[in-house]
Amino acid sequence: MRSLIVAGIAAACMSSAVPLAAEPGLGTAVPNFRAYDMHGKIVDLTQFRGKTVVLEWNNPGCPFVQKHYAGGNMQKTQAAAVAQGAVWLTINSGAPGKQGHMSGPEAQKFVADQRAKPSSYLLDPQGLIGKGYGAKTTPHMYIIDGKGRLAYNGAIDDRPTADKADIAKARNHVLAALSELRAGKPVSVPESRPYGCTVKYAG
């Protein structure tokens, strides 16, 4: 992994942060990051080395996010990924005072109310992880393979609407990519255009 992004950690830890030259490209090593989860525990991407990791950018106030949670699609995708041995990290890069920003307790309530199944829900209020990865929308999905390389970047599926009725007709790019990775095959659709609300970064 190339660089280290430290999100929301106390100032004593900030000295280990390294500016990123550019967001990761397909097939290249992704930057490491470290952030607090919704319980106040520090999560470091390197602790999942050797495992497939899914990143999901989240904003509970976004209609496109609501589509996938109200329709149960995101939870089913999370559960299927975790059941296959993948790690699922939901990330909130919403800045304080902007739509979707949540405190740890608010994130805990969201996960409980939605019966969501992430391995961890991470808080990135400064947007350091989001900007480092180039996350543009909520949702925006990334898959990192067991060697720490970017295997997928884009939308959760191929129906760029806020209508949950479209879920049944969609190709779930994330589940398809995970299945191909498990089978040792190249990801057939490694990149797609993410859709949803813009990530509500600071500034």
CORRASUL-V247408 format. One record per residue. N is the residue number from 1. OMEGA is omega as a letter, one per 40 degrees, with the letter a starting at -180 (999 if undefined). BURIAL is 1 if it has 9 or more other ideal C-beta (glycine too) atoms within 8 Angstrom, else 0. Layout:
N:OMEGA:BURIAL, N:OMEGA:BURIAL
//
This chain:
1:a:1, 2:a:1, 3:i:1, 4:i:1, 5:a:1, 6:a:1, 7:i:1, 8:i:0, 9:a:1, 10:a:0, 11:a:0, 12:a:0, 13:a:1, 14:a:1, 15:a:0, 16:a:0, 17:i:1, 18:i:0, 19:i:0, 20:i:1, 21:a:0, 22:i:0, 23:a:0, 24:i:1, 25:i:0, 26:i:0, 27:a:0, 28:i:1, 29:a:0, 30:i:1, 31:i:1, 32:i:1, 33:i:1, 34:a:1, 35:i:1, 36:i:1, 37:a:1, 38:i:1, 39:a:0, 40:i:0, 41:i:0, 42:i:0, 43:a:1, 44:a:0, 45:a:1, 46:a:0, 47:i:0, 48:a:0, 49:a:0, 50:i:0, 51:i:1, 52:a:1, 53:i:1, 54:i:1, 55:i:1, 56:i:1, 57:a:1, 58:i:1, 59:a:1, 60:a:1, 61:a:0, 62:i:1, 63:i:0, 64:i:1, 65:i:1, 66:i:1, 67:a:1, 68:i:1, 69:i:1, 70:i:0, 71:i:0, 72:a:0, 73:a:1, 74:i:1, 75:i:1, 76:i:0, 77:i:1, 78:a:1, 79:i:1, 80:i:1, 81:a:1, 82:i:1, 83:i:0, 84:i:1, 85:i:0, 86:i:1, 87:a:1, 88:i:1, 89:i:1, 90:a:1, 91:i:1, 92:i:1, 93:i:1, 94:a:1, 95:i:1, 96:i:0, 97:a:0, 98:a:1, 99:i:1, 100:i:1, 101:i:1, 102:i:1, 103:i:0, 104:i:1, 105:i:0, 106:i:0, 107:i:1, 108:i:1, 109:i:0, 110:a:1, 111:i:1, 112:a:0, 113:a:0, 114:a:0, 115:a:0, 116:a:1, 117:i:0, 118:i:1, 119:i:0, 120:i:1, 121:a:1, 122:a:1, 123:a:1, 124:a:1, 125:i:1, 126:i:0, 127:a:1, 128:i:1, 129:a:1, 130:a:1, 131:i:1, 132:i:1, 133:a:1, 134:i:0, 135:a:1, 136:a:0, 137:i:1, 138:e:1, 139:i:1, 140:a:1, 141:i:1, 142:i:1, 143:i:1, 144:a:1, 145:a:1, 146:i:0, 147:i:0, 148:i:1, 149:a:1, 150:a:1, 151:i:1, 152:i:1, 153:i:1, 154:a:1, 155:i:1, 156:a:1, 157:a:1, 158:i:0, 159:a:0, 160:i:0, 161:i:0, 162:a:0, 163:a:0, 164:i:1, 165:a:0, 166:a:1, 167:a:1, 168:a:0, 169:a:0, 170:i:1, 171:i:0, 172:a:1, 173:a:1, 174:i:1, 175:i:1, 176:a:1, 177:i:1, 178:i:1, 179:i:0, 180:i:1, 181:i:1, 182:a:0, 183:a:0, 184:a:0, 185:i:0, 186:i:0, 187:a:1, 188:i:0, 189:a:1, 190:a:1, 191:i:0, 192:a:1, 193:i:0, 194:i:1, 195:i:0, 196:i:1, 197:i:1, 198:i:0, 199:a:1, 200:a:1, 201:i:1, 202:i:0, 203:999:0
//
